[in-house]
Amino acid sequence: MALKSRYAHTNIVARDWKKLARFYEEVFDCVFVPPERDHHGPHTDALTGISGARARGGHFRLPGYGDGGPTLEIFQYDQPAAGDAPVINRPGLAHLAFEVDDVAAARQAVLGAGGRAYGETITVPIPKAGTITVVYMTDPEGNIVELQHWSA
């Protein structure tokens, strides 16, 4: 039996949470949901399994869902772990996808805000679904972002 649930948020751990938050606000129209978070102390240590953990950041309402919709949670840890840059085929969470009106214009907006190209823009008919134009990009910290537009 499935649990009764509702999607709440996706978390990105940033090197500079305020800079990364500005990117998502400016490019994708995400909206800050107060208050700023500053999690530390015994409860944070217990939750994360990291002694002395401290995470600061905030939640940003994703576009298209209204006040009760899911958020993008962007946190920065005082002592981040080392790690590789995301790649599209590594097991685990791979990318965030945003539906846009114009993929080319959104691609330019990402580049203009410090993001980078990851792959090429393609347009592919999907039987019984429509035609998708899609490209993978990265945000300024290397997280992969999909820009997509569907047409009939």
WOKALIN-V703370 format. One line per field, one symbol per residue. ss: DSSP state (H for helix, E for strand, C for the rest). psi: psi as a letter, one per 20 degrees, with the letter a starting at -180 (. if undefined). burial: # if it has 24 or more other ideal C-beta (glycine too) atoms within 12 Angstrom, else .. A space follows every 10 residues. Layout:
ss: ???
psi: ???
burial: ???
This chain:
ss: CCCCCCCCEE EEECCCHHHH HHHHHHHHCC EEEEEEEEEE CHHHHHHHCC CCCEEEEEEE ECCCCCCCCC EEEEEEECCC CCCCCCCCCC CCCCCEEEEC CCHHHHHHHH HHCCCEECCC CEEEEECCCE EEEEEEEECC CCCEEEEEEE EC
psi: pqqprppgrp pppqhnhggh ghghgggjkq ppoqrqqnpr ahhggggijo pjqppqbrqo pqqjiahjrr roooqpqhnq qqrqqqqhjp qapgrppppq hoggghghgg ghjjrqqgaq pqpppopjha pppqqpaqri jjpppppqpq q.
burial: ........## #####.#..# #.###.##.# ..#...#.#. .......... ..#.###### ##.......# #######... .....#.... ....####.# ..#..##.## ..#.##.#.. #......... .######### #########. ..
